[in-house]
Amino acid sequence: MKSKDYIALEEQYGAHNYHPLDVVVHEAKGCWVTDVEGKRYLDCLAAYSAVNQGHCHPKILEVFIEQAHLVTLTSRAFRNDKLPLLYKKLHDMTGYEMSLPMNSGAEAVETAIKTARRWGYDVKGIEKDKAEIIVATGNFHGRTTTIVGFSDDPASYGGFGPFTPGFIFHEYGNAEDLRSKITKNTCAVLIEPIQGEGGIVIPPDGYLKQVESICRENNVLLVMDEIQAGLGRSGKLFAHYYEGVRPDIVIIGKALSGGFYPVSAILADKEILGVIKPGQHGSTFGGNPLAAAVAVRSLEVIEEEGLIQRSYELGEYFMQKLRAIDSPHIRLVRGRGLWIGFVLDTKARPYCEKLMGEGILCKETHDNIIRFAPPLVITKEEIDWAVERIEKVVKSLD
């Protein structure tokens, strides 16, 4: 079958909830993917940062196959010999006393919301069913009905109401606006340290530190969504490290499995995660032995291969090269690590389509922004190869 045949099947039988580029990937390794016709492409999206370690990393693959031969799922009705090792690894790597594993990023966000509310009632003493969580304008935390209910993007929430109450907006990057929204019923502030789906939006220097201080002053939990930004993508283990912040709850996912399997978790200390008691929250697949084994190896690969420092250094290099492109349509190049927003004054989709023709896969967000986020194993030579083609496409559309 050819690409057009697979595309026709997908269009006929699949729900049209995505607008993908018309490339049909057959295999992938490292930073490169190959379509069904055998054409190779440099992946500059990394499955929205889920494959920070590169596609089909051999060390993770080895563990994946080994564990699949032993046991993949027990449910949490029983214990398994891999989950405790993941708990210990997450503690050693991040310093948090406990973690609660789930599957998708959205599930982890829901878990953080439930934990924060429970803490609000059991510890802070908020009146029953009155707990409020302050979120940010421009946020993206997932696709469940609760989560889209506190989005301000009509494409996310339009036509899906009614929504869960208890969420209050503040202007992202404006700590004083946040301060003005806190009440006696505020149990948590939920923010992204960098807004990925928003187009790699970096808040003003000092904002995260101010938010932390406001939370401490008002006995409010600081919840940081690091699902995309975390585990090396931003050039630090977590993007909030840039301001020396320690959130009460950190949400992780995506690269936690190196792209092999859905794995997510929330991290917190005992005084917070201890509010969740048996029977109050769970997941059939969350914390399964296959997921736990893969996650441990994925985290080890990040450490062993120095991917965090690599992201920091090559991200700076990539941005410098992109900023050197002279075009009236480039408004801004911004980013942290290998997480770059290429902001245009025109629609980005035609650029992404032409880049695909040049052998580079990336995706537009918010109409006029291209997100460049290759696997962290990319080389300087591959970045040079990419920039040469990006400049060619930009010039051709000038």
Residue, then its C-alpha position, 0 to 999 in steps of 0.5 A: m500500500k502507498s501513503k495515499d491508500y493509508i490516508a484514504l482509509e484513515e479519512q474514511y474510518g477514523a474520527h477527524n479530530y486531528h489535522p495531520l501532515d500527510v506523511v505516513v510513518h512506517e519506522a523510526k530511529g533516533c531523530w529520523v522517521t521513514d515513510v511507507e515509500g522509504k523517504r526519510y525525515l528529520d523529526c522536529l516534533a518528537a511526538y510532542s516531547a514524548v520521545n526526548q530519548g529518540h525513537c525506539h531507543p535500544k536500551i529502552l526497547e531491550v527493557f520493554i521486550e524483556q518485561a513484556h515476556l515476564v508480566t505486563l499487567t497485574s492491576r493495583a489489586f496486587r503488588n509487582d516488583k517494578l513499581p517500587l523501583l520506579y517510586k525510588k527512581l523518581h524520588d532519587m532524581t527529583g527529591y520528592e518523597m512520593s509519586l502516584p503513577m497514571n497513564s496519560g498526561a491528562e490523567a495525571v492532571e486530573t490526579a493533581i486536581k483531585t489531590a489538591r482539592r482533597w488537601g484543601y478540604d482535609v488539611k486547609g479546612i476549606e468548606k465542602d465543595k467550595a475549593e477553587i483552583i487558579v489557572a492561567t490564560g492560554n493554558f493547555h493541560g489536556r482534553t478531558t471535560t474537566i480540563v477543557g472546562f478551564s481552557d480559554d481556547p474555544a477550539s478546546y472547550g466549544g460545544f463540550g459543556p457544561f463544565t466542572p466549576g471551581f476554576i478561576f483564571h489569572e493572566y499568565g505572567n502577571a503575578e499581581d493579577l494572580r494575587s488578586k484572585i486568591t480567596k479563602n477557598t483557593c486550594a491550588v494554583l495550576i500553571e505551566p512553567i512554559q506554555g507549550e501548546g501556546g507556542i513556547v510562551i515563556p513568562p517574564d523573569g521572576y514570575l514563577k518565583q513570585v507565584e511560589s511566594i504568593c502560594r506560600e503566603n496564602n497556604v495554597l499549593l503550587v502545582m506545576d504541569e511539566i508534562q511537555a517542559g520536563l525531563g530535559r526538554s527545556g534544558k533543565l530536568f524541569a523548566h521551573y528550575y530556571e527560577g529555583v522554584r519547588p512546587d508542591i506538586v509536579i505533573i510529569g508524563k510524555a518522555l517518562s516512557g521514551g515514547f514506548y508506552p503511556v506513563s505519567a505521574i504526579l510528584a509530591d511530599k507525604e504531607i500532600l500525597g498522603v491525603i489520598k487513601p485506598g479506594q479514593h483514586g486509581s487506575t487499572f493500568g497506572g503503575n503496571p510493571l511494563a510501564a514502571a520498567v520502561a519508565v525507570r530505563s527511560l529516566e536512566v537514559i536521560e541521565e546516562e546520555g547527558l540529554i538535559q545538558r545536551s538540550y540546553e547547549l544545542g537549544e542555544y545553538f539551534m536558536q542562534k542559527l534560526r535567529a540569523i535567518d533574515s525574513p520579514h515574516i519572522r517575528l520572534v524566535r524564543g525557547r528554552g533548550l530544544w523547545i523553540g517557538f518560531v513565530l511568524d506574522t503569517k499562517a505557519r501551516p504552509y511552512c510546515e507543509k513545505l518543510m515536509g517536502e524538504g524532509i523536516l517534520c514539524k507542526e504549527t500551533h496557534d496558526n502562526i507559530i512553528r514548534f521545533a522540538p527534536p529528540l534530544v539526541i539530535t546532533k549539531e550537524e543535523i541541526d545545521w542540515a535542518v536550518e539550511r532547509i528551514e531558511k530555504v523554505v522561509k525564503s521561498l515563501d517570502 
